Amino acid sequence: MFNIENKFMTIGVKENISLDVQLFMWNEIEERINAGKQVDYLQVFNISVIDEVRGIVKIEHTQEVPEYKNTLIIKSKGIKSNLKVFVIFESEYATMLLASEY
């Protein structure tokens, strides 16, 4: 089980992902932790713009061990392109970064 009180993000996340989507991703992880689900040290979010004008975005949340996949559709005008985001857990903190920054 991970503690994600100490959350960090890279400049790429800050510049490319709106705050509402950042909070949505953190919340997805926290809900799994609070429900007692096993959470892998690496969480992956694939963000796809479905309709930029209306602000509709598809977010696919996955992890490898144990295998998990959840796809959600949300409204957010803060995403302008398709992105892959990693959330990596260390012992006392978690970092959100774009896959391109890894």
N, CA, C and O atoms as a GROMACS GRO file, in nm:
protein
  408
    1MET      N    1   0.085  -0.118   0.000
    1MET     CA    2   0.000   0.000   0.000
    1MET      C    3   0.090   0.124   0.000
    1MET      O    4   0.194   0.127   0.065
    2PHE      N    5   0.048   0.224  -0.073
    2PHE     CA    6   0.128   0.345  -0.088
    2PHE      C    7   0.061   0.462  -0.018
    2PHE      O    8  -0.062   0.469  -0.004
    3ASN      N    9   0.145   0.553   0.026
    3ASN     CA   10   0.099   0.677   0.086
    3ASN      C   11   0.128   0.787  -0.016
    3ASN      O   12   0.242   0.806  -0.056
    4ILE      N   13   0.025   0.858  -0.058
    4ILE     CA   14   0.052   0.962  -0.158
    4ILE      C   15   0.022   1.102  -0.103
    4ILE      O   16  -0.036   1.187  -0.171
    5GLU      N   17   0.064   1.123   0.022
    5GLU     CA   18   0.053   1.257   0.077
    5GLU      C   19   0.154   1.351   0.012
    5GLU      O   20   0.126   1.470  -0.005
    6ASN      N   21   0.269   1.299  -0.025
    6ASN     CA   22   0.374   1.378  -0.089
    6ASN      C   23   0.367   1.355  -0.239
    6ASN      O   24   0.422   1.258  -0.291
    7LYS      N   25   0.298   1.446  -0.308
    7LYS     CA   26   0.277   1.435  -0.452
    7LYS      C   27   0.360   1.540  -0.524
    7LYS      O   28   0.366   1.656  -0.484
    8PHE      N   29   0.424   1.496  -0.630
    8PHE     CA   30   0.504   1.586  -0.712
    8PHE      C   31   0.465   1.568  -0.857
    8PHE      O   32   0.410   1.466  -0.896
    9MET      N   33   0.494   1.670  -0.938
    9MET     CA   34   0.471   1.661  -1.082
    9MET      C   35   0.583   1.734  -1.154
    9MET      O   36   0.647   1.824  -1.100
   10THR      N   37   0.605   1.692  -1.275
   10THR     CA   38   0.708   1.756  -1.356
   10THR      C   39   0.651   1.881  -1.424
   10THR      O   40   0.530   1.904  -1.424
   11ILE      N   41   0.740   1.959  -1.479
   11ILE     CA   42   0.698   2.080  -1.549
   11ILE      C   43   0.613   2.045  -1.671
   11ILE      O   44   0.523   2.120  -1.709
   12GLY      N   45   0.642   1.930  -1.734
   12GLY     CA   46   0.563   1.887  -1.849
   12GLY      C   47   0.418   1.864  -1.813
   12GLY      O   48   0.329   1.900  -1.890
   13VAL      N   49   0.393   1.804  -1.698
   13VAL     CA   50   0.255   1.782  -1.652
   13VAL      C   51   0.190   1.917  -1.625
   13VAL      O   52   0.077   1.942  -1.666
   14LYS      N   53   0.261   2.002  -1.555
   14LYS     CA   54   0.206   2.134  -1.520
   14LYS      C   55   0.168   2.215  -1.644
   14LYS      O   56   0.067   2.285  -1.644
   15GLU      N   57   0.250   2.206  -1.748
   15GLU     CA   58   0.228   2.286  -1.868
   15GLU      C   59   0.128   2.224  -1.966
   15GLU      O   60   0.070   2.297  -2.047
   16ASN      N   61   0.107   2.092  -1.961
   16ASN     CA   62   0.027   2.025  -2.064
   16ASN      C   63  -0.104   1.965  -2.015
   16ASN      O   64  -0.189   1.928  -2.096
   17ILE      N   65  -0.122   1.956  -1.883
   17ILE     CA   66  -0.242   1.892  -1.828
   17ILE      C   67  -0.307   1.988  -1.729
   17ILE      O   68  -0.244   2.033  -1.634
   18SER      N   69  -0.433   2.017  -1.753
   18SER     CA   70  -0.503   2.112  -1.666
   18SER      C   71  -0.518   2.054  -1.526
   18SER      O   72  -0.514   1.932  -1.506
   19LEU      N   73  -0.536   2.142  -1.430
   19LEU     CA   74  -0.546   2.103  -1.289
   19LEU      C   75  -0.660   2.005  -1.266
   19LEU      O   76  -0.646   1.911  -1.187
   20ASP      N   77  -0.773   2.024  -1.334
   20ASP     CA   78  -0.886   1.933  -1.313
   20ASP      C   79  -0.851   1.790  -1.354
   20ASP      O   80  -0.893   1.695  -1.287
   21VAL      N   81  -0.776   1.773  -1.460
   21VAL     CA   82  -0.736   1.639  -1.504
   21VAL      C   83  -0.629   1.582  -1.412
   21VAL      O   84  -0.630   1.462  -1.382
   22GLN      N   85  -0.536   1.665  -1.366
   22GLN     CA   86  -0.436   1.619  -1.269
   22GLN      C   87  -0.505   1.564  -1.145
   22GLN      O   88  -0.475   1.454  -1.099
   23LEU      N   89  -0.598   1.642  -1.091
   23LEU     CA   90  -0.671   1.600  -0.971
   23LEU      C   91  -0.753   1.474  -0.997
   23LEU      O   92  -0.764   1.388  -0.910
   24PHE      N   93  -0.812   1.464  -1.116
   24PHE     CA   94  -0.888   1.346  -1.152
   24PHE      C   95  -0.800   1.221  -1.147
   24PHE      O   96  -0.842   1.118  -1.094
   25MET      N   97  -0.678   1.229  -1.201
   25MET     CA   98  -0.588   1.114  -1.201
   25MET      C   99  -0.544   1.077  -1.059
   25MET      O  100  -0.543   0.960  -1.023
   26TRP      N  101  -0.508   1.177  -0.978
   26TRP     CA  102  -0.471   1.148  -0.839
   26TRP      C  103  -0.588   1.082  -0.766
   26TRP      O  104  -0.570   0.987  -0.691
   27ASN      N  105  -0.708   1.133  -0.790
   27ASN     CA  106  -0.826   1.079  -0.725
   27ASN      C  107  -0.851   0.933  -0.765
   27ASN      O  108  -0.890   0.851  -0.682
   28GLU      N  109  -0.829   0.901  -0.891
   28GLU     CA  110  -0.847   0.763  -0.938
   28GLU      C  111  -0.756   0.668  -0.858
   28GLU      O  112  -0.798   0.560  -0.818
   29ILE      N  113  -0.632   0.709  -0.838
   29ILE     CA  114  -0.538   0.625  -0.763
   29ILE      C  115  -0.580   0.616  -0.616
   29ILE      O  116  -0.583   0.507  -0.558
   30GLU      N  117  -0.612   0.731  -0.556
   30GLU     CA  118  -0.650   0.733  -0.415
   30GLU      C  119  -0.774   0.648  -0.389
   30GLU      O  120  -0.781   0.580  -0.286
   31GLU      N  121  -0.870   0.650  -0.479
   31GLU     CA  122  -0.990   0.568  -0.461
   31GLU      C  123  -0.955   0.419  -0.458
   31GLU      O  124  -1.012   0.344  -0.378
   32ARG      N  125  -0.862   0.376  -0.543
   32ARG     CA  126  -0.820   0.236  -0.543
   32ARG      C  127  -0.748   0.201  -0.413
   32ARG      O  128  -0.770   0.094  -0.357
   33ILE      N  129  -0.664   0.291  -0.365
   33ILE     CA  130  -0.591   0.267  -0.240
   33ILE      C  131  -0.690   0.259  -0.124
   33ILE      O  132  -0.684   0.166  -0.044
   34ASN      N  133  -0.781   0.356  -0.116
   34ASN     CA  134  -0.879   0.360  -0.007
   34ASN      C  135  -0.974   0.241  -0.008
   34ASN      O  136  -1.028   0.204   0.096
   35ALA      N  137  -0.995   0.182  -0.126
   35ALA     CA  138  -1.082   0.065  -0.137
   35ALA      C  139  -1.006  -0.064  -0.104
   35ALA      O  140  -1.063  -0.173  -0.111
   36GLY      N  141  -0.877  -0.051  -0.070
   36GLY     CA  142  -0.798  -0.168  -0.035
   36GLY      C  143  -0.748  -0.248  -0.154
   36GLY      O  144  -0.705  -0.362  -0.139
   37LYS      N  145  -0.753  -0.189  -0.273
   37LYS     CA  146  -0.706  -0.257  -0.394
   37LYS      C  147  -0.553  -0.253  -0.398
   37LYS      O  148  -0.491  -0.159  -0.348
   38GLN      N  149  -0.493  -0.355  -0.458
   38GLN     CA  150  -0.348  -0.357  -0.473
   38GLN      C  151  -0.311  -0.260  -0.584
   38GLN      O  152  -0.364  -0.268  -0.696
   39VAL      N  153  -0.220  -0.169  -0.554
   39VAL     CA  154  -0.179  -0.066  -0.648
   39VAL      C  155  -0.031  -0.086  -0.681
   39VAL      O  156   0.054  -0.092  -0.592
   40ASP      N  157  -0.002  -0.097  -0.809
   40ASP     CA  158   0.135  -0.115  -0.858
   40ASP      C  159   0.213   0.016  -0.841
   40ASP      O  160   0.155   0.124  -0.832
   41TYR      N  161   0.344   0.004  -0.836
   41TYR     CA  162   0.429   0.124  -0.822
   41TYR      C  163   0.422   0.214  -0.944
   41TYR      O  164   0.458   0.332  -0.937
   42LEU      N  165   0.374   0.161  -1.058
   42LEU     CA  166   0.363   0.238  -1.181
   42LEU      C  167   0.218   0.240  -1.228
   42LEU      O  168   0.162   0.136  -1.262
   43GLN      N  169   0.160   0.358  -1.230
   43GLN     CA  170   0.025   0.379  -1.282
   43GLN      C  171   0.039   0.450  -1.416
   43GLN      O  172   0.120   0.543  -1.429
   44VAL      N  173  -0.038   0.409  -1.515
   44VAL     CA  174  -0.029   0.466  -1.649
   44VAL      C  175  -0.165   0.522  -1.688
   44VAL      O  176  -0.268   0.457  -1.672
   45PHE      N  177  -0.164   0.645  -1.739
   45PHE     CA  178  -0.284   0.710  -1.787
   45PHE      C  179  -0.261   0.750  -1.932
   45PHE      O  180  -0.172   0.830  -1.962
   46ASN      N  181  -0.341   0.695  -2.023
   46ASN     CA  182  -0.340   0.736  -2.163
   46ASN      C  183  -0.456   0.832  -2.183
   46ASN      O  184  -0.572   0.796  -2.164
   47ILE      N  185  -0.423   0.954  -2.222
   47ILE     CA  186  -0.523   1.059  -2.238
   47ILE      C  187  -0.541   1.086  -2.387
   47ILE      O  188  -0.444   1.116  -2.458
   48SER      N  189  -0.664   1.074  -2.434
   48SER     CA  190  -0.694   1.097  -2.576
   48SER      C  191  -0.803   1.203  -2.589
   48SER      O  192  -0.906   1.198  -2.521
   49VAL      N  193  -0.778   1.298  -2.677
   49VAL     CA  194  -0.879   1.401  -2.704
   49VAL      C  195  -0.980   1.341  -2.802
   49VAL      O  196  -0.944   1.300  -2.912
   50ILE      N  197  -1.106   1.337  -2.762
   50ILE     CA  198  -1.212   1.286  -2.848
   50ILE      C  199  -1.275   1.401  -2.926
   50ILE      O  200  -1.297   1.390  -3.047
   51ASP      N  201  -1.303   1.511  -2.857
   51ASP     CA  202  -1.366   1.628  -2.920
   51ASP      C  203  -1.308   1.753  -2.853
   51ASP      O  204  -1.350   1.790  -2.743
   52GLU      N  205  -1.212   1.816  -2.920
   52GLU     CA  206  -1.145   1.932  -2.861
   52GLU      C  207  -1.240   2.051  -2.844
   52GLU      O  208  -1.230   2.125  -2.746
   53VAL      N  209  -1.332   2.070  -2.938
   53VAL     CA  210  -1.425   2.182  -2.931
   53VAL      C  211  -1.516   2.171  -2.809
   53VAL      O  212  -1.535   2.268  -2.736
   54ARG      N  213  -1.572   2.051  -2.786
   54ARG     CA  214  -1.660   2.030  -2.672
   54ARG      C  215  -1.584   1.993  -2.546
   54ARG      O  216  -1.643   1.986  -2.438
   55GLY      N  217  -1.454   1.968  -2.556
   55GLY     CA  218  -1.373   1.935  -2.439
   55GLY      C  219  -1.399   1.796  -2.386
   55GLY      O  220  -1.409   1.778  -2.264
   56ILE      N  221  -1.409   1.698  -2.473
   56ILE     CA  222  -1.433   1.561  -2.430
   56ILE      C  223  -1.304   1.482  -2.444
   56ILE      O  224  -1.241   1.479  -2.550
   57VAL      N  225  -1.266   1.418  -2.333
   57VAL     CA  226  -1.138   1.348  -2.324
   57VAL      C  227  -1.161   1.207  -2.272
   57VAL      O  228  -1.240   1.185  -2.181
   58LYS      N  229  -1.090   1.111  -2.332
   58LYS     CA  230  -1.093   0.973  -2.283
   58LYS      C  231  -0.966   0.949  -2.203
   58LYS      O  232  -0.856   0.979  -2.250
   59ILE      N  233  -0.980   0.894  -2.083
   59ILE     CA  234  -0.866   0.862  -1.998
   59ILE      C  235  -0.869   0.712  -1.969
   59ILE      O  236  -0.966   0.660  -1.913
   60GLU      N  237  -0.763   0.645  -2.009
   60GLU     CA  238  -0.750   0.502  -1.983
   60GLU      C  239  -0.644   0.484  -1.874
   60GLU      O  240  -0.528   0.518  -1.894
   61HIS      N  241  -0.686   0.431  -1.760
   61HIS     CA  242  -0.599   0.411  -1.644
   61HIS      C  243  -0.562   0.263  -1.639
   61HIS      O  244  -0.650   0.177  -1.636
   62THR      N  245  -0.432   0.232  -1.639
   62THR     CA  246  -0.389   0.092  -1.634
   62THR      C  247  -0.274   0.074  -1.535
   62THR      O  248  -0.205   0.169  -1.498
   63GLN      N  249  -0.256  -0.051  -1.494
   63GLN     CA  250  -0.139  -0.094  -1.420
   63GLN      C  251  -0.113  -0.238  -1.459
   63GLN      O  252  -0.203  -0.307  -1.507
   64GLU      N  253   0.012  -0.285  -1.439
   64GLU     CA  254   0.046  -0.420  -1.482
   64GLU      C  255   0.021  -0.527  -1.376
   64GLU      O  256  -0.032  -0.633  -1.406
   65VAL      N  257   0.060  -0.497  -1.248
   65VAL     CA  258   0.051  -0.600  -1.144
   65VAL      C  259  -0.025  -0.546  -1.023
   65VAL      O  260   0.023  -0.452  -0.960
   66PRO      N  261  -0.140  -0.602  -0.988
   66PRO     CA  262  -0.216  -0.694  -1.070
   66PRO      C  263  -0.275  -0.617  -1.188
   66PRO      O  264  -0.291  -0.496  -1.183
   67GLU      N  265  -0.307  -0.688  -1.293
   67GLU     CA  266  -0.357  -0.624  -1.413
   67GLU      C  267  -0.485  -0.546  -1.383
   67GLU      O  268  -0.577  -0.597  -1.319
   68TYR      N  269  -0.489  -0.422  -1.431
   68TYR     CA  270  -0.604  -0.335  -1.408
   68TYR      C  271  -0.618  -0.242  -1.527
   68TYR      O  272  -0.519  -0.194  -1.583
   69LYS      N  273  -0.743  -0.218  -1.566
   69LYS     CA  274  -0.771  -0.123  -1.674
   69LYS      C  275  -0.908  -0.063  -1.651
   69LYS      O  276  -1.005  -0.135  -1.626
   70ASN      N  277  -0.915   0.068  -1.659
   70ASN     CA  278  -1.041   0.140  -1.645
   70ASN      C  279  -1.040   0.255  -1.744
   70ASN      O  280  -0.944   0.332  -1.751
   71THR      N  281  -1.147   0.267  -1.822
   71THR     CA  282  -1.157   0.375  -1.920
   71THR      C  283  -1.271   0.466  -1.881
   71THR      O  284  -1.382   0.422  -1.852
   72LEU      N  285  -1.243   0.596  -1.882
   72LEU     CA  286  -1.342   0.696  -1.844
   72LEU      C  287  -1.345   0.808  -1.947
   72LEU      O  288  -1.243   0.839  -2.009
   73ILE      N  289  -1.461   0.866  -1.965
   73ILE     CA  290  -1.478   0.981  -2.053
   73ILE      C  291  -1.514   1.100  -1.963
   73ILE      O  292  -1.607   1.093  -1.883
   74ILE      N  293  -1.438   1.209  -1.977
   74ILE     CA  294  -1.465   1.328  -1.896
   74ILE      C  295  -1.468   1.452  -1.985
   74ILE      O  296  -1.428   1.447  -2.101
   75LYS      N  297  -1.515   1.562  -1.928
   75LYS     CA  298  -1.511   1.691  -1.998
   75LYS      C  299  -1.398   1.773  -1.938
   75LYS      O  300  -1.391   1.794  -1.817
   76SER      N  301  -1.310   1.820  -2.026
   76SER     CA  302  -1.203   1.910  -1.984
   76SER      C  303  -1.146   1.977  -2.108
   76SER      O  304  -1.103   1.911  -2.202
   77LYS      N  305  -1.148   2.106  -2.107
   77LYS     CA  306  -1.092   2.181  -2.220
   77LYS      C  307  -0.942   2.205  -2.201
   77LYS      O  308  -0.879   2.273  -2.282
   78GLY      N  309  -0.886   2.150  -2.094
   78GLY     CA  310  -0.746   2.172  -2.063
   78GLY      C  311  -0.649   2.076  -2.128
   78GLY      O  312  -0.529   2.081  -2.100
   79ILE      N  313  -0.697   1.987  -2.216
   79ILE     CA  314  -0.610   1.892  -2.285
   79ILE      C  315  -0.619   1.922  -2.434
   79ILE      O  316  -0.728   1.920  -2.491
   80LYS      N  317  -0.505   1.949  -2.496
   80LYS     CA  318  -0.503   1.986  -2.638
   80LYS      C  319  -0.446   1.877  -2.728
   80LYS      O  320  -0.460   1.884  -2.850
   81SER      N  321  -0.382   1.775  -2.669
   81SER     CA  322  -0.324   1.668  -2.751
   81SER      C  323  -0.326   1.537  -2.671
   81SER      O  324  -0.345   1.538  -2.550
   82ASN      N  325  -0.304   1.427  -2.742
   82ASN     CA  326  -0.299   1.297  -2.676
   82ASN      C  327  -0.170   1.286  -2.595
   82ASN      O  328  -0.064   1.327  -2.641
   83LEU      N  329  -0.181   1.231  -2.475
   83LEU     CA  330  -0.066   1.222  -2.385
   83LEU      C  331  -0.065   1.089  -2.311
   83LEU      O  332  -0.170   1.028  -2.289
   84LYS      N  333   0.054   1.046  -2.274
   84LYS     CA  334   0.068   0.931  -2.184
   84LYS      C  335   0.135   0.985  -2.058
   84LYS      O  336   0.237   1.054  -2.064
   85VAL      N  337   0.075   0.951  -1.943
   85VAL     CA  338   0.123   1.000  -1.814
   85VAL      C  339   0.157   0.882  -1.725
   85VAL      O  340   0.081   0.785  -1.716
   86PHE      N  341   0.272   0.890  -1.657
   86PHE     CA  342   0.311   0.791  -1.558
   86PHE      C  343   0.297   0.854  -1.420
   86PHE      O  344   0.328   0.971  -1.401
   87VAL      N  345   0.252   0.774  -1.323
   87VAL     CA  346   0.261   0.810  -1.182
   87VAL      C  347   0.346   0.700  -1.119
   87VAL      O  348   0.307   0.584  -1.117
   88ILE      N  349   0.463   0.740  -1.068
   88ILE     CA  350   0.558   0.644  -1.012
   88ILE      C  351   0.565   0.665  -0.862
   88ILE      O  352   0.588   0.776  -0.813
   89PHE      N  353   0.546   0.555  -0.788
   89PHE     CA  354   0.551   0.558  -0.642
   89PHE      C  355   0.690   0.519  -0.594
   89PHE      O  356   0.746   0.419  -0.638
   90GLU      N  357   0.743   0.598  -0.505
   90GLU     CA  358   0.864   0.566  -0.432
   90GLU      C  359   0.820   0.541  -0.288
   90GLU      O  360   0.700   0.536  -0.260
   91SER      N  361   0.913   0.525  -0.197
   91SER     CA  362   0.876   0.489  -0.060
   91SER      C  363   0.786   0.592   0.008
   91SER      O  364   0.689   0.555   0.074
   92GLU      N  365   0.815   0.720  -0.006
   92GLU     CA  366   0.739   0.821   0.067
   92GLU      C  367   0.677   0.928  -0.022
   92GLU      O  368   0.625   1.028   0.029
   93TYR      N  369   0.682   0.910  -0.152
   93TYR     CA  370   0.624   1.010  -0.241
   93TYR      C  371   0.584   0.948  -0.374
   93TYR      O  372   0.622   0.835  -0.405
   94ALA      N  373   0.508   1.024  -0.451
   94ALA     CA  374   0.466   0.982  -0.584
   94ALA      C  375   0.492   1.098  -0.680
   94ALA      O  376   0.472   1.215  -0.645
   95THR      N  377   0.536   1.065  -0.801
   95THR     CA  378   0.566   1.166  -0.901
   95THR      C  379   0.483   1.141  -1.027
   95THR      O  380   0.479   1.029  -1.078
   96MET      N  381   0.418   1.245  -1.075
   96MET     CA  382   0.343   1.239  -1.199
   96MET      C  383   0.428   1.303  -1.308
   96MET      O  384   0.475   1.416  -1.293
   97LEU      N  385   0.449   1.231  -1.419
   97LEU     CA  386   0.530   1.282  -1.527
   97LEU      C  387   0.477   1.234  -1.661
   97LEU      O  388   0.412   1.130  -1.670
   98LEU      N  389   0.506   1.310  -1.765
   98LEU     CA  390   0.472   1.267  -1.899
   98LEU      C  391   0.566   1.154  -1.938
   98LEU      O  392   0.682   1.152  -1.898
   99ALA      N  393   0.517   1.060  -2.017
   99ALA     CA  394   0.601   0.950  -2.062
   99ALA      C  395   0.722   1.002  -2.140
   99ALA      O  396   0.830   0.943  -2.135
  100SER      N  397   0.704   1.111  -2.210
  100SER     CA  398   0.814   1.170  -2.288
  100SER      C  399   0.923   1.228  -2.199
  100SER      O  400   1.033   1.255  -2.247
  101GLU      N  401   0.895   1.247  -2.071
  101GLU     CA  402   0.994   1.300  -1.976
  101GLU      C  403   1.071   1.190  -1.904
  101GLU      O  404   1.166   1.219  -1.832
  102TYR      N  405   1.030   1.066  -1.924
  102TYR     CA  406   1.091   0.953  -1.853
  102TYR      C  407   1.230   0.924  -1.904
  102TYR      O  408   1.296   0.832  -1.855
   0.00000   0.00000   0.00000
